[in-house]
Amino acid sequence: MKKNTCCTLLFIVLNISVFSQNLAPKVGADKDKHGCIGSAGYTYSSIKNDCIRVFEQNIRLTEASPKGSFTSMTSIIFSKDSLKVEVFLPNYNRGQILNKKVSNGKYYWQKGNLVLKRKKGFELFENSKLIFKQS
C-alpha cells in the first residue's frame, strides 16, 4: 500500500511538472503575423516593411505633457520620398501612416486627427493638441 501511494504521488508530481512546462510561455514565442517579437521590443513598420525597435529610430519625440512620473516617447519613420511618415503611439496597436499635405506653402503630414508638423523640430498633434515633440 505504501509503495502504491508513493508511486501514485510520484506520477502526479511528474504530470504536474510536465503540464506546467507546457503552459509556460516560451521566450521569443510571441511573434506577430509579421514575425516581430514583441517581448524583444520589436514592432512591425509598414514603411520599412520590417521589424523595428521604436526606441532605436533616428527621429524620436517625447511626450509634451507627461501625466505621471515617467515620460512616454515615440518615433517617426519617413518613406524614402518623404510623402508618408509612420508614427508609433502608445495608445495605438500599430504604426499610423500620415500622408504629406501642403497648405499656404507649408507642408505637414496628416491622418484623421493626427497631424505632424515641422517647426524647429517635429511636433505631433492629436485633435489640435500637442502630444509629442522633438527635444
C-alpha positions as protocol buffer text, in pm:
chain_id: "A"
residue {
  index: 1
  type: MET
  ca { x: 0 y: 0 z: 0 }
}
residue {
  index: 2
  type: LYS
  ca { x: 283 y: 235 z: 91 }
}
residue {
  index: 3
  type: LYS
  ca { x: 453 y: 155 z: -240 }
}
residue {
  index: 4
  type: ASN
  ca { x: 133 y: 225 z: -439 }
}
residue {
  index: 5
  type: THR
  ca { x: 80 y: 558 z: -262 }
}
residue {
  index: 6
  type: CYS
  ca { x: 441 y: 659 z: -330 }
}
residue {
  index: 7
  type: CYS
  ca { x: 415 y: 565 z: -700 }
}
residue {
  index: 8
  type: THR
  ca { x: 84 y: 747 z: -737 }
}
residue {
  index: 9
  type: LEU
  ca { x: 226 y: 1057 z: -572 }
}
residue {
  index: 10
  type: LEU
  ca { x: 534 y: 1047 z: -796 }
}
residue {
  index: 11
  type: PHE
  ca { x: 312 y: 1006 z: -1103 }
}
residue {
  index: 12
  type: ILE
  ca { x: 102 y: 1309 z: -1003 }
}
residue {
  index: 13
  type: VAL
  ca { x: 409 y: 1527 z: -938 }
}
residue {
  index: 14
  type: LEU
  ca { x: 562 y: 1435 z: -1276 }
}
residue {
  index: 15
  type: ASN
  ca { x: 236 y: 1509 z: -1459 }
}
residue {
  index: 16
  type: ILE
  ca { x: 201 y: 1846 z: -1288 }
}
residue {
  index: 17
  type: SER
  ca { x: 559 y: 1930 z: -1381 }
}
residue {
  index: 18
  type: VAL
  ca { x: 510 y: 1837 z: -1748 }
}
residue {
  index: 19
  type: PHE
  ca { x: 172 y: 2014 z: -1762 }
}
residue {
  index: 20
  type: SER
  ca { x: 309 y: 2337 z: -1613 }
}
residue {
  index: 21
  type: GLN
  ca { x: 600 y: 2337 z: -1860 }
}
residue {
  index: 22
  type: ASN
  ca { x: 353 y: 2318 z: -2148 }
}
residue {
  index: 23
  type: LEU
  ca { x: 159 y: 2618 z: -2012 }
}
residue {
  index: 24
  type: ALA
  ca { x: 464 y: 2838 z: -1955 }
}
residue {
  index: 25
  type: PRO
  ca { x: 520 y: 3079 z: -2246 }
}
residue {
  index: 26
  type: LYS
  ca { x: 838 y: 3017 z: -2439 }
}
residue {
  index: 27
  type: VAL
  ca { x: 1081 y: 3307 z: -2465 }
}
residue {
  index: 28
  type: GLY
  ca { x: 1055 y: 3463 z: -2812 }
}
residue {
  index: 29
  type: ALA
  ca { x: 734 y: 3274 z: -2890 }
}
residue {
  index: 30
  type: ASP
  ca { x: 527 y: 3594 z: -2909 }
}
residue {
  index: 31
  type: LYS
  ca { x: 577 y: 3662 z: -3279 }
}
residue {
  index: 32
  type: ASP
  ca { x: 310 y: 3865 z: -3452 }
}
residue {
  index: 33
  type: LYS
  ca { x: 182 y: 3795 z: -3804 }
}
residue {
  index: 34
  type: HIS
  ca { x: 491 y: 3969 z: -3949 }
}
residue {
  index: 35
  type: GLY
  ca { x: 735 y: 3766 z: -3737 }
}
residue {
  index: 36
  type: CYS
  ca { x: 817 y: 4055 z: -3500 }
}
residue {
  index: 37
  type: ILE
  ca { x: 890 y: 3952 z: -3142 }
}
residue {
  index: 38
  type: GLY
  ca { x: 714 y: 4195 z: -2909 }
}
residue {
  index: 39
  type: SER
  ca { x: 891 y: 4074 z: -2593 }
}
residue {
  index: 40
  type: ALA
  ca { x: 1221 y: 4172 z: -2754 }
}
residue {
  index: 41
  type: GLY
  ca { x: 1087 y: 4522 z: -2826 }
}
residue {
  index: 42
  type: TYR
  ca { x: 1013 y: 4471 z: -3195 }
}
residue {
  index: 43
  type: THR
  ca { x: 711 y: 4604 z: -3380 }
}
residue {
  index: 44
  type: TYR
  ca { x: 628 y: 4600 z: -3749 }
}
residue {
  index: 45
  type: SER
  ca { x: 689 y: 4907 z: -3962 }
}
residue {
  index: 46
  type: SER
  ca { x: 482 y: 4931 z: -4280 }
}
residue {
  index: 47
  type: ILE
  ca { x: 715 y: 5191 z: -4427 }
}
residue {
  index: 48
  type: LYS
  ca { x: 1030 y: 4987 z: -4369 }
}
residue {
  index: 49
  type: ASN
  ca { x: 846 y: 4661 z: -4433 }
}
residue {
  index: 50
  type: ASP
  ca { x: 1046 y: 4512 z: -4145 }
}
residue {
  index: 51
  type: CYS
  ca { x: 1051 y: 4460 z: -3770 }
}
residue {
  index: 52
  type: ILE
  ca { x: 1197 y: 4757 z: -3585 }
}
residue {
  index: 53
  type: ARG
  ca { x: 1256 y: 4878 z: -3232 }
}
residue {
  index: 54
  type: VAL
  ca { x: 1081 y: 5212 z: -3195 }
}
residue {
  index: 55
  type: PHE
  ca { x: 1331 y: 5336 z: -2936 }
}
residue {
  index: 56
  type: GLU
  ca { x: 1623 y: 5279 z: -3176 }
}
residue {
  index: 57
  type: GLN
  ca { x: 1493 y: 5504 z: -3455 }
}
residue {
  index: 58
  type: ASN
  ca { x: 1669 y: 5827 z: -3553 }
}
residue {
  index: 59
  type: ILE
  ca { x: 1380 y: 6068 z: -3500 }
}
residue {
  index: 60
  type: ARG
  ca { x: 1236 y: 6037 z: -3150 }
}
residue {
  index: 61
  type: LEU
  ca { x: 970 y: 6253 z: -2991 }
}
residue {
  index: 62
  type: THR
  ca { x: 891 y: 6285 z: -2621 }
}
residue {
  index: 63
  type: GLU
  ca { x: 556 y: 6338 z: -2457 }
}
residue {
  index: 64
  type: ALA
  ca { x: 469 y: 6708 z: -2446 }
}
residue {
  index: 65
  type: SER
  ca { x: 276 y: 6698 z: -2116 }
}
residue {
  index: 66
  type: PRO
  ca { x: 363 y: 6388 z: -1913 }
}
residue {
  index: 67
  type: LYS
  ca { x: 89 y: 6292 z: -1668 }
}
residue {
  index: 68
  type: GLY
  ca { x: 288 y: 6077 z: -1427 }
}
residue {
  index: 69
  type: SER
  ca { x: 640 y: 6031 z: -1305 }
}
residue {
  index: 70
  type: PHE
  ca { x: 753 y: 5899 z: -1643 }
}
residue {
  index: 71
  type: THR
  ca { x: 759 y: 6037 z: -1996 }
}
residue {
  index: 72
  type: SER
  ca { x: 642 y: 5839 z: -2299 }
}
residue {
  index: 73
  type: MET
  ca { x: 827 y: 5855 z: -2626 }
}
residue {
  index: 74
  type: THR
  ca { x: 756 y: 5774 z: -2984 }
}
residue {
  index: 75
  type: SER
  ca { x: 942 y: 5760 z: -3311 }
}
residue {
  index: 76
  type: ILE
  ca { x: 866 y: 5863 z: -3665 }
}
residue {
  index: 77
  type: ILE
  ca { x: 990 y: 5699 z: -3983 }
}
residue {
  index: 78
  type: PHE
  ca { x: 973 y: 5869 z: -4321 }
}
residue {
  index: 79
  type: SER
  ca { x: 926 y: 5695 z: -4652 }
}
residue {
  index: 80
  type: LYS
  ca { x: 1218 y: 5744 z: -4894 }
}
residue {
  index: 81
  type: ASP
  ca { x: 1027 y: 6015 z: -5084 }
}
residue {
  index: 82
  type: SER
  ca { x: 900 y: 6177 z: -4758 }
}
residue {
  index: 83
  type: LEU
  ca { x: 541 y: 6161 z: -4884 }
}
residue {
  index: 84
  type: LYS
  ca { x: 446 y: 5940 z: -4589 }
}
residue {
  index: 85
  type: VAL
  ca { x: 554 y: 5918 z: -4228 }
}
residue {
  index: 86
  type: GLU
  ca { x: 483 y: 5636 z: -3983 }
}
residue {
  index: 87
  type: VAL
  ca { x: 419 y: 5729 z: -3621 }
}
residue {
  index: 88
  type: PHE
  ca { x: 420 y: 5480 z: -3335 }
}
residue {
  index: 89
  type: LEU
  ca { x: 195 y: 5587 z: -3049 }
}
residue {
  index: 90
  type: PRO
  ca { x: 137 y: 5414 z: -2715 }
}
residue {
  index: 91
  type: ASN
  ca { x: -243 y: 5419 z: -2748 }
}
residue {
  index: 92
  type: TYR
  ca { x: -250 y: 5269 z: -3099 }
}
residue {
  index: 93
  type: ASN
  ca { x: -190 y: 4900 z: -3167 }
}
residue {
  index: 94
  type: ARG
  ca { x: 28 y: 4965 z: -3477 }
}
residue {
  index: 95
  type: GLY
  ca { x: 210 y: 5242 z: -3657 }
}
residue {
  index: 96
  type: GLN
  ca { x: -6 y: 5513 z: -3811 }
}
residue {
  index: 97
  type: ILE
  ca { x: 73 y: 5627 z: -4166 }
}
residue {
  index: 98
  type: LEU
  ca { x: 33 y: 6001 z: -4219 }
}
residue {
  index: 99
  type: ASN
  ca { x: 32 y: 6149 z: -4571 }
}
residue {
  index: 100
  type: LYS
  ca { x: 211 y: 6468 z: -4677 }
}
residue {
  index: 101
  type: LYS
  ca { x: -8 y: 6770 z: -4745 }
}
residue {
  index: 102
  type: VAL
  ca { x: 62 y: 7133 z: -4834 }
}
residue {
  index: 103
  type: SER
  ca { x: -128 y: 7439 z: -4716 }
}
residue {
  index: 104
  type: ASN
  ca { x: -23 y: 7801 z: -4770 }
}
residue {
  index: 105
  type: GLY
  ca { x: 320 y: 7686 z: -4884 }
}
residue {
  index: 106
  type: LYS
  ca { x: 379 y: 7488 z: -4562 }
}
residue {
  index: 107
  type: TYR
  ca { x: 383 y: 7112 z: -4554 }
}
residue {
  index: 108
  type: TYR
  ca { x: 268 y: 6870 z: -4287 }
}
residue {
  index: 109
  type: TRP
  ca { x: 162 y: 6507 z: -4260 }
}
residue {
  index: 110
  type: GLN
  ca { x: -188 y: 6402 z: -4158 }
}
residue {
  index: 111
  type: LYS
  ca { x: -414 y: 6105 z: -4095 }
}
residue {
  index: 112
  type: GLY
  ca { x: -751 y: 6190 z: -3947 }
}
residue {
  index: 113
  type: ASN
  ca { x: -697 y: 6373 z: -3619 }
}
residue {
  index: 114
  type: LEU
  ca { x: -319 y: 6315 z: -3616 }
}
residue {
  index: 115
  type: VAL
  ca { x: -102 y: 6592 z: -3763 }
}
residue {
  index: 116
  type: LEU
  ca { x: 279 y: 6607 z: -3774 }
}
residue {
  index: 117
  type: LYS
  ca { x: 437 y: 6948 z: -3830 }
}
residue {
  index: 118
  type: ARG
  ca { x: 797 y: 7059 z: -3854 }
}
residue {
  index: 119
  type: LYS
  ca { x: 898 y: 7380 z: -3685 }
}
residue {
  index: 120
  type: LYS
  ca { x: 1232 y: 7385 z: -3500 }
}
residue {
  index: 121
  type: GLY
  ca { x: 1177 y: 7012 z: -3457 }
}
residue {
  index: 122
  type: PHE
  ca { x: 887 y: 6780 z: -3525 }
}
residue {
  index: 123
  type: GLU
  ca { x: 563 y: 6824 z: -3332 }
}
residue {
  index: 124
  type: LEU
  ca { x: 277 y: 6575 z: -3329 }
}
residue {
  index: 125
  type: PHE
  ca { x: -77 y: 6691 z: -3263 }
}
residue {
  index: 126
  type: GLU
  ca { x: -390 y: 6489 z: -3189 }
}
residue {
  index: 127
  type: ASN
  ca { x: -720 y: 6677 z: -3214 }
}
residue {
  index: 128
  type: SER
  ca { x: -518 y: 7003 z: -3241 }
}
residue {
  index: 129
  type: LYS
  ca { x: -346 y: 6935 z: -2907 }
}
residue {
  index: 130
  type: LEU
  ca { x: 33 y: 6896 z: -2895 }
}
residue {
  index: 131
  type: ILE
  ca { x: 105 y: 6543 z: -2768 }
}
residue {
  index: 132
  type: PHE
  ca { x: 468 y: 6475 z: -2869 }
}
residue {
  index: 133
  type: LYS
  ca { x: 760 y: 6697 z: -2965 }
}
residue {
  index: 134
  type: GLN
  ca { x: 1120 y: 6658 z: -3068 }
}
residue {
  index: 135
  type: SER
  ca { x: 1359 y: 6774 z: -2796 }
}
